[in-house]
């Protein structure tokens, strides 16, 4: 598990890794060298501000804000079910989030919005890597596409959110990650891409250089 994936799973709200300490940070990054050297290098290079991942909201802000919104919605539902008064409405944070469209039951040409960033990214990946045909009217093709949306839609939304809602950037990152997996003869799907996307997103050029050199 990469360091950034560890932050996304365990400290996504604040990106503060202080509870794990330097040893925990190095363990999360799978560092096997001299204790303390990796964390020191991260701080020197500007990737860590003390124990906080630098620029976390720039890297994963859309995803973080979407999770916070859903967390607030779940809390309100729980209060409603328990009969508690909702009290004063919580202030909203002005931050651009990526809309998550509801998946249509039938994904024919008329039902999949062509201007949707989500569908643009998802359809492109399905065409290129799964040889599926989104928008085709044949029942068998529509069933395959619908199943792929249900299986990989959550990961695709996370990838798009980490890419700031830009389907072109999401696709570029997916292509780079899939290429690295293929070079190592490793299987890959959109769940794999989502787990590695932050590694690519931190420094795409360095990630692609490492792929070419086999590091």
Buried (B, 14 or more C-beta within 10 A) or exposed (E): EBBBBBBBEBBBEEBBBEEBEBEBBBBBBEBEEEEEEBBEEBBEEEBBBEBBBBBBEEBBBBBBBBBBBEEEEEEBEEEEEEEEEEEEEEEEEEEEBBEBEEBBEEBBEEEBEEEBBBBBBBBBBBBEBBEBBBBBEEEEBBEBBBEBBEEBBBBBBBBBBBBBBBBEBBBBBBBBBBEBBEEEEEEBBBBBBBBBBBBBBBEBEEBBEEBEEEE
